[in-house]
Amino acid sequence: MTCCCTYKCEQGRDCPVRKREIETVNRAYIERETVTDPNPYEDVFGTFKALVIVLAVWIAVTLLSYVLWGKL
């Protein structure tokens, strides 16, 4: 049991338990900033490419249905 458990800490800023908790918080704060976001333009280009593919398939199916409808 440490002095921090009894809420009678007399060490102040030099308390090892307090230093350990602050170090954990500081490390988590620093590591949060090191995570890099992916390039947002990669998502835009991927979405645009998917849109072009969907439109191409839709146009092909539409033209095919007009051709088949005309022959029936």
PDB file with SEQRES, HELIX, SHEET and CRYST1 records, atoms N, CA, C and O in Angstrom:
SEQRES   1 A   72  MET THR CYS CYS CYS THR TYR LYS CYS GLU GLN GLY ARG          
SEQRES   2 A   72  ASP CYS PRO VAL ARG LYS ARG GLU ILE GLU THR VAL ASN          
SEQRES   3 A   72  ARG ALA TYR ILE GLU ARG GLU THR VAL THR ASP PRO ASN          
SEQRES   4 A   72  PRO TYR GLU ASP VAL PHE GLY THR PHE LYS ALA LEU VAL          
SEQRES   5 A   72  ILE VAL LEU ALA VAL TRP ILE ALA VAL THR LEU LEU SER          
SEQRES   6 A   72  TYR VAL LEU TRP GLY LYS LEU                                  
HELIX    1 AA1 GLY A   12  ASP A   14  5                                   3    
HELIX    2 AA2 PRO A   16  THR A   34  1                                  19    
HELIX    3 AA3 PRO A   40  LYS A   71  1                                  32    
CRYST1    1.000    1.000    1.000  90.00  90.00  90.00 P 1           1          
ATOM      1  N   MET A   1       0.846  -1.169   0.000  1.00  0.00           N  
ATOM      2  CA  MET A   1       0.000   0.000   0.000  1.00  0.00           C  
ATOM      3  C   MET A   1       0.894   1.234   0.000  1.00  0.00           C  
ATOM      4  O   MET A   1       1.824   1.341   0.799  1.00  0.00           O  
ATOM      5  N   THR A   2       0.607   2.146  -0.888  1.00  0.00           N  
ATOM      6  CA  THR A   2       1.412   3.355  -0.969  1.00  0.00           C  
ATOM      7  C   THR A   2       0.711   4.487  -0.230  1.00  0.00           C  
ATOM      8  O   THR A   2      -0.441   4.372   0.189  1.00  0.00           O  
ATOM      9  N   CYS A   3       1.433   5.564  -0.089  1.00  0.00           N  
ATOM     10  CA  CYS A   3       0.843   6.720   0.589  1.00  0.00           C  
ATOM     11  C   CYS A   3      -0.281   7.319  -0.237  1.00  0.00           C  
ATOM     12  O   CYS A   3      -1.152   7.999   0.306  1.00  0.00           O  
ATOM     13  N   CYS A   4      -0.277   7.076  -1.557  1.00  0.00           N  
ATOM     14  CA  CYS A   4      -1.342   7.617  -2.410  1.00  0.00           C  
ATOM     15  C   CYS A   4      -2.660   6.881  -2.177  1.00  0.00           C  
ATOM     16  O   CYS A   4      -3.730   7.439  -2.419  1.00  0.00           O  
ATOM     17  N   CYS A   5      -2.593   5.640  -1.712  1.00  0.00           N  
ATOM     18  CA  CYS A   5      -3.817   4.886  -1.441  1.00  0.00           C  
ATOM     19  C   CYS A   5      -4.531   5.414  -0.206  1.00  0.00           C  
ATOM     20  O   CYS A   5      -5.751   5.291  -0.101  1.00  0.00           O  
ATOM     21  N   THR A   6      -3.809   5.985   0.708  1.00  0.00           N  
ATOM     22  CA  THR A   6      -4.413   6.504   1.945  1.00  0.00           C  
ATOM     23  C   THR A   6      -4.733   7.987   1.835  1.00  0.00           C  
ATOM     24  O   THR A   6      -5.266   8.575   2.776  1.00  0.00           O  
ATOM     25  N   TYR A   7      -4.417   8.595   0.710  1.00  0.00           N  
ATOM     26  CA  TYR A   7      -4.646  10.022   0.466  1.00  0.00           C  
ATOM     27  C   TYR A   7      -3.917  10.908   1.478  1.00  0.00           C  
ATOM     28  O   TYR A   7      -4.387  11.992   1.825  1.00  0.00           O  
ATOM     29  N   LYS A   8      -2.772  10.434   1.939  1.00  0.00           N  
ATOM     30  CA  LYS A   8      -1.956  11.225   2.852  1.00  0.00           C  
ATOM     31  C   LYS A   8      -0.541  11.345   2.289  1.00  0.00           C  
ATOM     32  O   LYS A   8       0.442  11.138   3.001  1.00  0.00           O  
ATOM     33  N   CYS A   9      -0.456  11.673   1.040  1.00  0.00           N  
ATOM     34  CA  CYS A   9       0.837  11.774   0.384  1.00  0.00           C  
ATOM     35  C   CYS A   9       1.556  13.025   0.868  1.00  0.00           C  
ATOM     36  O   CYS A   9       1.014  14.130   0.832  1.00  0.00           O  
ATOM     37  N   GLU A  10       2.763  12.829   1.310  1.00  0.00           N  
ATOM     38  CA  GLU A  10       3.562  13.949   1.807  1.00  0.00           C  
ATOM     39  C   GLU A  10       4.743  14.238   0.887  1.00  0.00           C  
ATOM     40  O   GLU A  10       5.571  15.091   1.206  1.00  0.00           O  
ATOM     41  N   GLN A  11       4.838  13.549  -0.245  1.00  0.00           N  
ATOM     42  CA  GLN A  11       5.977  13.717  -1.135  1.00  0.00           C  
ATOM     43  C   GLN A  11       5.739  14.796  -2.191  1.00  0.00           C  
ATOM     44  O   GLN A  11       6.686  15.259  -2.827  1.00  0.00           O  
ATOM     45  N   GLY A  12       4.503  15.191  -2.378  1.00  0.00           N  
ATOM     46  CA  GLY A  12       4.206  16.259  -3.327  1.00  0.00           C  
ATOM     47  C   GLY A  12       4.529  15.878  -4.757  1.00  0.00           C  
ATOM     48  O   GLY A  12       4.117  14.821  -5.237  1.00  0.00           O  
ATOM     49  N   ARG A  13       5.277  16.753  -5.443  1.00  0.00           N  
ATOM     50  CA  ARG A  13       5.592  16.522  -6.856  1.00  0.00           C  
ATOM     51  C   ARG A  13       6.582  15.393  -7.060  1.00  0.00           C  
ATOM     52  O   ARG A  13       6.729  14.910  -8.182  1.00  0.00           O  
ATOM     53  N   ASP A  14       7.256  14.963  -6.031  1.00  0.00           N  
ATOM     54  CA  ASP A  14       8.242  13.891  -6.158  1.00  0.00           C  
ATOM     55  C   ASP A  14       7.642  12.513  -5.936  1.00  0.00           C  
ATOM     56  O   ASP A  14       8.378  11.527  -5.911  1.00  0.00           O  
ATOM     57  N   CYS A  15       6.350  12.417  -5.776  1.00  0.00           N  
ATOM     58  CA  CYS A  15       5.691  11.133  -5.524  1.00  0.00           C  
ATOM     59  C   CYS A  15       5.900  10.215  -6.725  1.00  0.00           C  
ATOM     60  O   CYS A  15       5.550  10.597  -7.842  1.00  0.00           O  
ATOM     61  N   PRO A  16       6.456   9.025  -6.537  1.00  0.00           N  
ATOM     62  CA  PRO A  16       6.715   8.121  -7.668  1.00  0.00           C  
ATOM     63  C   PRO A  16       5.433   7.639  -8.338  1.00  0.00           C  
ATOM     64  O   PRO A  16       5.419   7.430  -9.551  1.00  0.00           O  
ATOM     65  N   VAL A  17       4.370   7.461  -7.583  1.00  0.00           N  
ATOM     66  CA  VAL A  17       3.104   7.030  -8.175  1.00  0.00           C  
ATOM     67  C   VAL A  17       2.554   8.138  -9.069  1.00  0.00           C  
ATOM     68  O   VAL A  17       2.078   7.869 -10.172  1.00  0.00           O  
ATOM     69  N   ARG A  18       2.618   9.364  -8.605  1.00  0.00           N  
ATOM     70  CA  ARG A  18       2.149  10.505  -9.385  1.00  0.00           C  
ATOM     71  C   ARG A  18       2.985  10.656 -10.653  1.00  0.00           C  
ATOM     72  O   ARG A  18       2.438  10.898 -11.728  1.00  0.00           O  
ATOM     73  N   LYS A  19       4.309  10.515 -10.536  1.00  0.00           N  
ATOM     74  CA  LYS A  19       5.181  10.629 -11.707  1.00  0.00           C  
ATOM     75  C   LYS A  19       4.867   9.555 -12.739  1.00  0.00           C  
ATOM     76  O   LYS A  19       4.873   9.822 -13.941  1.00  0.00           O  
ATOM     77  N   ARG A  20       4.592   8.337 -12.270  1.00  0.00           N  
ATOM     78  CA  ARG A  20       4.286   7.237 -13.183  1.00  0.00           C  
ATOM     79  C   ARG A  20       2.977   7.509 -13.926  1.00  0.00           C  
ATOM     80  O   ARG A  20       2.894   7.277 -15.132  1.00  0.00           O  
ATOM     81  N   GLU A  21       1.964   7.993 -13.226  1.00  0.00           N  
ATOM     82  CA  GLU A  21       0.686   8.288 -13.876  1.00  0.00           C  
ATOM     83  C   GLU A  21       0.818   9.423 -14.881  1.00  0.00           C  
ATOM     84  O   GLU A  21       0.242   9.362 -15.967  1.00  0.00           O  
ATOM     85  N   ILE A  22       1.569  10.452 -14.526  1.00  0.00           N  
ATOM     86  CA  ILE A  22       1.765  11.578 -15.445  1.00  0.00           C  
ATOM     87  C   ILE A  22       2.562  11.139 -16.669  1.00  0.00           C  
ATOM     88  O   ILE A  22       2.274  11.575 -17.784  1.00  0.00           O  
ATOM     89  N   GLU A  23       3.551  10.287 -16.474  1.00  0.00           N  
ATOM     90  CA  GLU A  23       4.352   9.795 -17.602  1.00  0.00           C  
ATOM     91  C   GLU A  23       3.480   8.980 -18.558  1.00  0.00           C  
ATOM     92  O   GLU A  23       3.643   9.073 -19.774  1.00  0.00           O  
ATOM     93  N   THR A  24       2.559   8.185 -18.018  1.00  0.00           N  
ATOM     94  CA  THR A  24       1.660   7.405 -18.866  1.00  0.00           C  
ATOM     95  C   THR A  24       0.755   8.319 -19.691  1.00  0.00           C  
ATOM     96  O   THR A  24       0.545   8.087 -20.881  1.00  0.00           O  
ATOM     97  N   VAL A  25       0.228   9.351 -19.053  1.00  0.00           N  
ATOM     98  CA  VAL A  25      -0.640  10.294 -19.758  1.00  0.00           C  
ATOM     99  C   VAL A  25       0.149  11.035 -20.831  1.00  0.00           C  
ATOM    100  O   VAL A  25      -0.333  11.198 -21.952  1.00  0.00           O  
ATOM    101  N   ASN A  26       1.351  11.484 -20.501  1.00  0.00           N  
ATOM    102  CA  ASN A  26       2.182  12.202 -21.476  1.00  0.00           C  
ATOM    103  C   ASN A  26       2.542  11.319 -22.661  1.00  0.00           C  
ATOM    104  O   ASN A  26       2.516  11.780 -23.802  1.00  0.00           O  
ATOM    105  N   ARG A  27       2.877  10.060 -22.412  1.00  0.00           N  
ATOM    106  CA  ARG A  27       3.241   9.143 -23.491  1.00  0.00           C  
ATOM    107  C   ARG A  27       2.049   8.909 -24.415  1.00  0.00           C  
ATOM    108  O   ARG A  27       2.205   8.881 -25.636  1.00  0.00           O  
ATOM    109  N   ALA A  28       0.863   8.741 -23.840  1.00  0.00           N  
ATOM    110  CA  ALA A  28      -0.332   8.537 -24.661  1.00  0.00           C  
ATOM    111  C   ALA A  28      -0.629   9.781 -25.491  1.00  0.00           C  
ATOM    112  O   ALA A  28      -1.052   9.663 -26.641  1.00  0.00           O  
ATOM    113  N   TYR A  29      -0.416  10.958 -24.937  1.00  0.00           N  
ATOM    114  CA  TYR A  29      -0.664  12.189 -25.672  1.00  0.00           C  
ATOM    115  C   TYR A  29       0.309  12.338 -26.839  1.00  0.00           C  
ATOM    116  O   TYR A  29      -0.085  12.751 -27.930  1.00  0.00           O  
ATOM    117  N   ILE A  30       1.572  12.004 -26.610  1.00  0.00           N  
ATOM    118  CA  ILE A  30       2.582  12.108 -27.673  1.00  0.00           C  
ATOM    119  C   ILE A  30       2.318  11.082 -28.768  1.00  0.00           C  
ATOM    120  O   ILE A  30       2.428  11.405 -29.951  1.00  0.00           O  
ATOM    121  N   GLU A  31       1.971   9.849 -28.395  1.00  0.00           N  
ATOM    122  CA  GLU A  31       1.733   8.801 -29.388  1.00  0.00           C  
ATOM    123  C   GLU A  31       0.480   9.090 -30.204  1.00  0.00           C  
ATOM    124  O   GLU A  31       0.379   8.639 -31.345  1.00  0.00           O  
ATOM    125  N   ARG A  32      -0.461   9.819 -29.659  1.00  0.00           N  
ATOM    126  CA  ARG A  32      -1.671  10.164 -30.391  1.00  0.00           C  
ATOM    127  C   ARG A  32      -1.329  11.041 -31.586  1.00  0.00           C  
ATOM    128  O   ARG A  32      -1.974  10.931 -32.628  1.00  0.00           O  
ATOM    129  N   GLU A  33      -0.352  11.892 -31.464  1.00  0.00           N  
ATOM    130  CA  GLU A  33       0.032  12.800 -32.536  1.00  0.00           C  
ATOM    131  C   GLU A  33       0.874  12.120 -33.610  1.00  0.00           C  
ATOM    132  O   GLU A  33       0.961  12.629 -34.728  1.00  0.00           O  
ATOM    133  N   THR A  34       1.494  10.985 -33.299  1.00  0.00           N  
ATOM    134  CA  THR A  34       2.365  10.341 -34.273  1.00  0.00           C  
ATOM    135  C   THR A  34       1.594   9.497 -35.279  1.00  0.00           C  
ATOM    136  O   THR A  34       2.164   9.079 -36.286  1.00  0.00           O  
ATOM    137  N   VAL A  35       0.319   9.237 -35.034  1.00  0.00           N  
ATOM    138  CA  VAL A  35      -0.471   8.460 -35.973  1.00  0.00           C  
ATOM    139  C   VAL A  35      -0.772   9.351 -37.170  1.00  0.00           C  
ATOM    140  O   VAL A  35      -1.372  10.418 -37.038  1.00  0.00           O  
ATOM    141  N   THR A  36      -0.349   8.894 -38.327  1.00  0.00           N  
ATOM    142  CA  THR A  36      -0.550   9.706 -39.528  1.00  0.00           C  
ATOM    143  C   THR A  36      -1.802   9.236 -40.252  1.00  0.00           C  
ATOM    144  O   THR A  36      -2.066   8.038 -40.353  1.00  0.00           O  
ATOM    145  N   ASP A  37      -2.551  10.173 -40.739  1.00  0.00           N  
ATOM    146  CA  ASP A  37      -3.736   9.848 -41.519  1.00  0.00           C  
ATOM    147  C   ASP A  37      -3.306   9.502 -42.938  1.00  0.00           C  
ATOM    148  O   ASP A  37      -2.355  10.083 -43.461  1.00  0.00           O  
ATOM    149  N   PRO A  38      -4.001   8.562 -43.557  1.00  0.00           N  
ATOM    150  CA  PRO A  38      -3.663   8.260 -44.944  1.00  0.00           C  
ATOM    151  C   PRO A  38      -3.973   9.455 -45.832  1.00  0.00           C  
ATOM    152  O   PRO A  38      -4.705  10.367 -45.447  1.00  0.00           O  
ATOM    153  N   ASN A  39      -3.416   9.429 -46.995  1.00  0.00           N  
ATOM    154  CA  ASN A  39      -3.635  10.511 -47.958  1.00  0.00           C  
ATOM    155  C   ASN A  39      -5.113  10.551 -48.339  1.00  0.00           C  
ATOM    156  O   ASN A  39      -5.627   9.572 -48.881  1.00  0.00           O  
ATOM    157  N   PRO A  40      -5.805  11.651 -48.071  1.00  0.00           N  
ATOM    158  CA  PRO A  40      -7.241  11.684 -48.387  1.00  0.00           C  
ATOM    159  C   PRO A  40      -7.517  11.638 -49.880  1.00  0.00           C  
ATOM    160  O   PRO A  40      -8.612  11.245 -50.282  1.00  0.00           O  
ATOM    161  N   TYR A  41      -6.561  12.027 -50.715  1.00  0.00           N  
ATOM    162  CA  TYR A  41      -6.778  12.009 -52.154  1.00  0.00           C  
ATOM    163  C   TYR A  41      -6.811  10.593 -52.703  1.00  0.00           C  
ATOM    164  O   TYR A  41      -7.403  10.355 -53.755  1.00  0.00           O  
ATOM    165  N   GLU A  42      -6.185   9.650 -52.009  1.00  0.00           N  
ATOM    166  CA  GLU A  42      -6.263   8.261 -52.447  1.00  0.00           C  
ATOM    167  C   GLU A  42      -7.698   7.772 -52.377  1.00  0.00           C  
ATOM    168  O   GLU A  42      -8.147   7.042 -53.260  1.00  0.00           O  
ATOM    169  N   ASP A  43      -8.420   8.163 -51.344  1.00  0.00           N  
ATOM    170  CA  ASP A  43      -9.822   7.775 -51.227  1.00  0.00           C  
ATOM    171  C   ASP A  43     -10.655   8.424 -52.314  1.00  0.00           C  
ATOM    172  O   ASP A  43     -11.568   7.795 -52.850  1.00  0.00           O  
ATOM    173  N   VAL A  44     -10.359   9.664 -52.647  1.00  0.00           N  
ATOM    174  CA  VAL A  44     -11.122  10.362 -53.678  1.00  0.00           C  
ATOM    175  C   VAL A  44     -10.907   9.697 -55.028  1.00  0.00           C  
ATOM    176  O   VAL A  44     -11.864   9.473 -55.769  1.00  0.00           O  
ATOM    177  N   PHE A  45      -9.663   9.381 -55.354  1.00  0.00           N  
ATOM    178  CA  PHE A  45      -9.379   8.741 -56.635  1.00  0.00           C  
ATOM    179  C   PHE A  45     -10.003   7.345 -56.695  1.00  0.00           C  
ATOM    180  O   PHE A  45     -10.511   6.942 -57.741  1.00  0.00           O  
ATOM    181  N   GLY A  46      -9.969   6.613 -55.596  1.00  0.00           N  
ATOM    182  CA  GLY A  46     -10.596   5.296 -55.563  1.00  0.00           C  
ATOM    183  C   GLY A  46     -12.100   5.385 -55.739  1.00  0.00           C  
ATOM    184  O   GLY A  46     -12.698   4.566 -56.436  1.00  0.00           O  
ATOM    185  N   THR A  47     -12.712   6.376 -55.109  1.00  0.00           N  
ATOM    186  CA  THR A  47     -14.151   6.567 -55.240  1.00  0.00           C  
ATOM    187  C   THR A  47     -14.515   6.981 -56.658  1.00  0.00           C  
ATOM    188  O   THR A  47     -15.509   6.504 -57.205  1.00  0.00           O  
ATOM    189  N   PHE A  48     -13.725   7.860 -57.255  1.00  0.00           N  
ATOM    190  CA  PHE A  48     -13.980   8.292 -58.628  1.00  0.00           C  
ATOM    191  C   PHE A  48     -13.844   7.119 -59.595  1.00  0.00           C  
ATOM    192  O   PHE A  48     -14.645   6.971 -60.518  1.00  0.00           O  
ATOM    193  N   LYS A  49     -12.829   6.292 -59.378  1.00  0.00           N  
ATOM    194  CA  LYS A  49     -12.624   5.127 -60.238  1.00  0.00           C  
ATOM    195  C   LYS A  49     -13.816   4.173 -60.116  1.00  0.00           C  
ATOM    196  O   LYS A  49     -14.284   3.637 -61.121  1.00  0.00           O  
ATOM    197  N   ALA A  50     -14.303   3.961 -58.909  1.00  0.00           N  
ATOM    198  CA  ALA A  50     -15.467   3.094 -58.712  1.00  0.00           C  
ATOM    199  C   ALA A  50     -16.704   3.695 -59.379  1.00  0.00           C  
ATOM    200  O   ALA A  50     -17.511   2.966 -59.957  1.00  0.00           O  
ATOM    201  N   LEU A  51     -16.857   5.006 -59.305  1.00  0.00           N  
ATOM    202  CA  LEU A  51     -17.990   5.671 -59.948  1.00  0.00           C  
ATOM    203  C   LEU A  51     -17.946   5.484 -61.467  1.00  0.00           C  
ATOM    204  O   LEU A  51     -18.970   5.210 -62.092  1.00  0.00           O  
ATOM    205  N   VAL A  52     -16.769   5.631 -62.052  1.00  0.00           N  
ATOM    206  CA  VAL A  52     -16.617   5.450 -63.499  1.00  0.00           C  
ATOM    207  C   VAL A  52     -16.958   4.014 -63.889  1.00  0.00           C  
ATOM    208  O   VAL A  52     -17.609   3.787 -64.909  1.00  0.00           O  
ATOM    209  N   ILE A  53     -16.530   3.055 -63.095  1.00  0.00           N  
ATOM    210  CA  ILE A  53     -16.815   1.647 -63.396  1.00  0.00           C  
ATOM    211  C   ILE A  53     -18.314   1.381 -63.314  1.00  0.00           C  
ATOM    212  O   ILE A  53     -18.871   0.703 -64.177  1.00  0.00           O  
ATOM    213  N   VAL A  54     -18.964   1.903 -62.291  1.00  0.00           N  
ATOM    214  CA  VAL A  54     -20.410   1.700 -62.148  1.00  0.00           C  
ATOM    215  C   VAL A  54     -21.162   2.341 -63.306  1.00  0.00           C  
ATOM    216  O   VAL A  54     -22.096   1.747 -63.844  1.00  0.00           O  
ATOM    217  N   LEU A  55     -20.763   3.544 -63.690  1.00  0.00           N  
ATOM    218  CA  LEU A  55     -21.417   4.201 -64.823  1.00  0.00           C  
ATOM    219  C   LEU A  55     -21.202   3.420 -66.117  1.00  0.00           C  
ATOM    220  O   LEU A  55     -22.129   3.290 -66.916  1.00  0.00           O  
ATOM    221  N   ALA A  56     -20.002   2.902 -66.333  1.00  0.00           N  
ATOM    222  CA  ALA A  56     -19.716   2.135 -67.544  1.00  0.00           C  
ATOM    223  C   ALA A  56     -20.571   0.872 -67.593  1.00  0.00           C  
ATOM    224  O   ALA A  56     -21.113   0.531 -68.645  1.00  0.00           O  
ATOM    225  N   VAL A  57     -20.692   0.186 -66.480  1.00  0.00           N  
ATOM    226  CA  VAL A  57     -21.519  -1.025 -66.447  1.00  0.00           C  
ATOM    227  C   VAL A  57     -22.982  -0.671 -66.674  1.00  0.00           C  
ATOM    228  O   VAL A  57     -23.684  -1.368 -67.407  1.00  0.00           O  
ATOM    229  N   TRP A  58     -23.444   0.407 -66.050  1.00  0.00           N  
ATOM    230  CA  TRP A  58     -24.840   0.832 -66.211  1.00  0.00           C  
ATOM    231  C   TRP A  58     -25.139   1.190 -67.665  1.00  0.00           C  
ATOM    232  O   TRP A  58     -26.183   0.808 -68.194  1.00  0.00           O  
ATOM    233  N   ILE A  59     -24.234   1.917 -68.312  1.00  0.00           N  
ATOM    234  CA  ILE A  59     -24.427   2.285 -69.724  1.00  0.00           C  
ATOM    235  C   ILE A  59     -24.421   1.039 -70.604  1.00  0.00           C  
ATOM    236  O   ILE A  59     -25.228   0.931 -71.527  1.00  0.00           O  
ATOM    237  N   ALA A  60     -23.515   0.095 -70.328  1.00  0.00           N  
ATOM    238  CA  ALA A  60     -23.457  -1.132 -71.127  1.00  0.00           C  
ATOM    239  C   ALA A  60     -24.732  -1.946 -70.976  1.00  0.00           C  
ATOM    240  O   ALA A  60     -25.255  -2.470 -71.960  1.00  0.00           O  
ATOM    241  N   VAL A  61     -25.235  -2.056 -69.755  1.00  0.00           N  
ATOM    242  CA  VAL A  61     -26.472  -2.820 -69.541  1.00  0.00           C  
ATOM    243  C   VAL A  61     -27.640  -2.114 -70.203  1.00  0.00           C  
ATOM    244  O   VAL A  61     -28.507  -2.764 -70.786  1.00  0.00           O  
ATOM    245  N   THR A  62     -27.675  -0.790 -70.119  1.00  0.00           N  
ATOM    246  CA  THR A  62     -28.760  -0.033 -70.754  1.00  0.00           C  
ATOM    247  C   THR A  62     -28.731  -0.207 -72.267  1.00  0.00           C  
ATOM    248  O   THR A  62     -29.769  -0.461 -72.877  1.00  0.00           O  
ATOM    249  N   LEU A  63     -27.574  -0.077 -72.872  1.00  0.00           N  
ATOM    250  CA  LEU A  63     -27.468  -0.262 -74.326  1.00  0.00           C  
ATOM    251  C   LEU A  63     -27.823  -1.688 -74.726  1.00  0.00           C  
ATOM    252  O   LEU A  63     -28.503  -1.903 -75.730  1.00  0.00           O  
ATOM    253  N   LEU A  64     -27.370  -2.653 -73.952  1.00  0.00           N  
ATOM    254  CA  LEU A  64     -27.682  -4.052 -74.245  1.00  0.00           C  
ATOM    255  C   LEU A  64     -29.181  -4.300 -74.139  1.00  0.00           C  
ATOM    256  O   LEU A  64     -29.744  -5.037 -74.949  1.00  0.00           O  
ATOM    257  N   SER A  65     -29.819  -3.706 -73.171  1.00  0.00           N  
ATOM    258  CA  SER A  65     -31.274  -3.902 -73.031  1.00  0.00           C  
ATOM    259  C   SER A  65     -32.019  -3.244 -74.191  1.00  0.00           C  
ATOM    260  O   SER A  65     -33.012  -3.799 -74.660  1.00  0.00           O  
ATOM    261  N   TYR A  66     -31.573  -2.079 -74.670  1.00  0.00           N  
ATOM    262  CA  TYR A  66     -32.211  -1.435 -75.828  1.00  0.00           C  
ATOM    263  C   TYR A  66     -32.045  -2.275 -77.091  1.00  0.00           C  
ATOM    264  O   TYR A  66     -32.966  -2.392 -77.900  1.00  0.00           O  
ATOM    265  N   VAL A  67     -30.851  -2.859 -77.246  1.00  0.00           N  
ATOM    266  CA  VAL A  67     -30.595  -3.697 -78.418  1.00  0.00           C  
ATOM    267  C   VAL A  67     -31.471  -4.952 -78.362  1.00  0.00           C  
ATOM    268  O   VAL A  67     -32.075  -5.335 -79.365  1.00  0.00           O  
ATOM    269  N   LEU A  68     -31.539  -5.581 -77.207  1.00  0.00           N  
ATOM    270  CA  LEU A  68     -32.344  -6.792 -77.067  1.00  0.00           C  
ATOM    271  C   LEU A  68     -33.834  -6.467 -77.140  1.00  0.00           C  
ATOM    272  O   LEU A  68     -34.599  -7.257 -77.694  1.00  0.00           O  
ATOM    273  N   TRP A  69     -34.257  -5.357 -76.611  1.00  0.00           N  
ATOM    274  CA  TRP A  69     -35.670  -4.974 -76.642  1.00  0.00           C  
ATOM    275  C   TRP A  69     -36.101  -4.686 -78.082  1.00  0.00           C  
ATOM    276  O   TRP A  69     -37.225  -4.992 -78.480  1.00  0.00           O  
ATOM    277  N   GLY A  70     -35.193  -4.097 -78.848  1.00  0.00           N  
ATOM    278  CA  GLY A  70     -35.514  -3.791 -80.237  1.00  0.00           C  
ATOM    279  C   GLY A  70     -35.658  -5.053 -81.091  1.00  0.00           C  
ATOM    280  O   GLY A  70     -36.430  -5.064 -82.050  1.00  0.00           O  
ATOM    281  N   LYS A  71     -34.922  -6.111 -80.751  1.00  0.00           N  
ATOM    282  CA  LYS A  71     -34.972  -7.352 -81.532  1.00  0.00           C  
ATOM    283  C   LYS A  71     -36.181  -8.198 -81.146  1.00  0.00           C  
ATOM    284  O   LYS A  71     -36.608  -9.049 -81.926  1.00  0.00           O  
ATOM    285  N   LEU A  72     -36.729  -7.981 -79.979  1.00  0.00           N  
ATOM    286  CA  LEU A  72     -37.863  -8.810 -79.562  1.00  0.00           C  
ATOM    287  C   LEU A  72     -39.115  -8.331 -80.122  1.00  0.00           C  
ATOM    288  O   LEU A  72     -40.168  -8.917 -79.869  1.00  0.00           O  
TER     289      LEU A  72                                                      
END                                                                             
